[in-house]
Amino acid sequence: MNAPTALIADDEPHLALHLKQQLQQLWPELHILALARNGIEAAERIAALQPDLAFLDIQMPGLSGLEVAQGIEGLTRVVFVTAFDEYAVEAFEQAALDYLLKPVKAERLARSLARIKSALARQDVSGQEAPDARLAGVLRQLQAAPAGRPAATPLRFVRAAQGELMHQIPVEEVLYFQADDKYTVVQTATAEHLIRTPITLLAEQLDPQQFWQVHRSTLINLNHLAGTRRDEASRLFLRIKNHGRELPVSRAYVHLFKAM
């Protein structure tokens, strides 16, 4: 087995450095590949370096640790690091996901590392880790509307400006929504439109029986799903009707397509 590798993401550099020093003391064999200062940098480094572990601060600029985790397509195991939010901690505990409370204490970190070493050993024997639905469950719980709040009517139309024209697009015609820098792409069979509504807000407004989130940046319309494909690395891709492009599914959502 090669030496294990890790990435640390925290927008407070002194906390990232402190965690790195603790890891070096408790697990000298662990190689820290990078320290990322925001969520976007973390997502890019994880995709490029494919570390065994990613210690993700939950609250970071650009992308939160949860959003970064949603987009991981490889076998990187995530440990969330949070300064507060008892509700989030409870959600992690119920799903048995790894998390650390700030300030990170050595004894708590040691217990977490013991579980991680065991999990990595199992992964090394099997060659790959089974898709994990637990993260998706936590995300749904954290994104749920507060109790007692009435359910909103699902969104039926999307309004997109193009020059002086305003297009009103029925949501049933949308193949998928995909975040693109400062905009969200609204893709239909015949056109591509740009809106400023973020994916997270769209996910709250759309019918969850019709639109599924398959990546931190992508919502698909199930009515336009043609099928799925796995590549040689066992990554899952979705084929969309009347559209030549395939869409990747991140690890947190692969379980949704087990029956396909």
C-alpha positions, 0 to 999 in steps of 0.5 A, a space after each residue: 500500500 502506498 503512503 496515505 495522502 491528505 488535503 486540508 481545506 480551511 479559510 483560516 490558515 493558522 487553523 489549517 497549519 495547526 491541524 497539519 501539525 497534529 496530523 504529522 504527530 499522530 500519523 507520521 506516514 500521512 503525506 499532506 499534499 496541499 492546504 486549500 484556503 477556500 472551497 473552490 480551491 479545495 474542489 480543484 485540488 481534490 479533483 487534480 490530486 485525488 487524495 485519500 483524505 480531505 479535511 474540509 472546513 464546513 464554512 468556507 468562501 466560494 463553496 462550503 465543505 458540504 458542497 465540496 464533498 458533493 462534487 467529489 467523484 473519486 474515492 477521497 474520504 471526507 472528514 468535516 471540520 466545524 466550529 459550531 452548529 449542533 444540528 449539523 453535528 447531530 446529523 453527522 453522528 446519526 449518519 456515522 460520518 467523520 467530523 471534528 469540532 474546532 478547536 480540534 483536540 488530539 484525543 478526538 483526532 486520534 479516535 477519528 484517525 483510527 477509524 479512517 485507517 481501518 476504512 482505508 485498509 478495507 478499501 485497499 483490499 477490495 480495490 474500491 469503496 462502495 458508493 456511500 449514500 450517507 452524505 446525501 442523507 445528511 445534506 437532505 437533512 441540513 437543507 430541509 425546511 424548518 418544521 412547521 413551514 408550509 411546503 411551497 408550490 413547485 416552480 413551473 416556469 423559469 424566466 431568463 433574459 436574453 438581450 431585450 427579450 425575456 424568455 419564460 421556460 416551462 420547467 418540464 422542457 428543461 433537460 438540466 440546470 448546471 452552475 457555471 461560474 456566476 450563472 446557472 445554465 438552463 439547458 433545453 433540447 433546443 437552447 441554452 439560457 443563463 439565469 442568476 438563481 443558484 443551484 441550491 435555491 433552485 433545488 428548494 423550488 423544484 419538484 423533488 420527484 421530477 428534478 434530482 441533484 446529481 452533483 453539487 453543480 447539476 440538477 437533472 430532469 428525470 423525464 429526460 433521462 435516457 440512461 446511465 453509463 459507467 466508464 473503466 474507472 466505474 464512474 457513473 455518467 447520465 445520458 440525456 434524451 435529445 442531447 449529446 453531452 453526458 453528465 457525471 454523477 458525484 459519489 454522494 448521489 450514485 446510490 440513486 441510480 442503483 436500480 438502473 
